[in-house]
Amino acid sequence: MPDVVRCWGSSGGLHGEYHDLEWGTPVHDDRILYEFLVLEGFQAGLTWDLVLKRRENIRSAFEGLDPAKVASYEGGDIDRILASPGIIRNRRKIEAAVRNARAFLEVRREFGSFDAYLWKFVGGKTIDRQLKTFKEMPAFTAESEAMSRDLKRRGFSFVGPTTCYAFMQAVGMVNDHLVHCFRYKELKSARRS
């Protein structure tokens, strides 16, 4: 798509593909929501480009990021993941992915799905910020602060308000594509249908 206007990302590479196909698209699949929660936790203090480059290796090391499998991991599994090539080797983040899988399963038991729990923070529908510039984009919001507080109360970690906001952007709980971006228009019209 060489002639389209994007808010960020080029037409090629992982970053461009992520922008064009994933970022801001509403996600309601529990496994994918868990994956994005893990990826956003791994991103803390790093660049999203690095996470995208290591995403497939992270998926592989965590056996497809199936929360039920990850929840069963113990010390040997964490050591195995730490030894995996091409991942982000941070013991605290790996342990958080396991702890978060266990908390995820508890939330799913309580609410029926992780999706039902998460989307309540935005009233069940995407928040459309209608941003014209990146300067207007917040680092966190009241919704991401509420989500962060509640996730932490439930035993999740690496889920601060900024991480939660980035997660909300990634899974389409907010549409922060700039209004001149072709994806903004696509996502907005998809919500109407």
C-alpha angles and dihedrals in degrees: 000000000000098000100050125104116239130190089220139345129055125255092262141050131038095298093052093046091048090051094046099043111022120014110099096005109133110252122200100163109109095214092052091046089053090048092054091047089054093045093049089050090051090049094060106121093002137081124271088231089063091050092049091050091052098037097101091047090050090050090050095046090050094046095249094321093272102170093213091056094043091049089061094055119120135182096296091052091052090051090049091052092047088055093049114115121243100016132113102268104212115134094202092053092046091049089048090054089055094044090046091051089056092048089045091058091051091051091048090052091051099043102026091243138022086234093061090050097047100043091055087076089068098035092258097295140081117271109229109208096180092215120190097186137018089245087072092056112103123222089221139353139205088266094053090046090052091047091048093050093049095044090051091048087055093052102265120139136198086039105119120156093266093048090047091051092050087049091050090052092048096051096042099253084129127026104221097162106126112257093247092055117103090228092058090059093043093051094044093051091045089058091055094055 
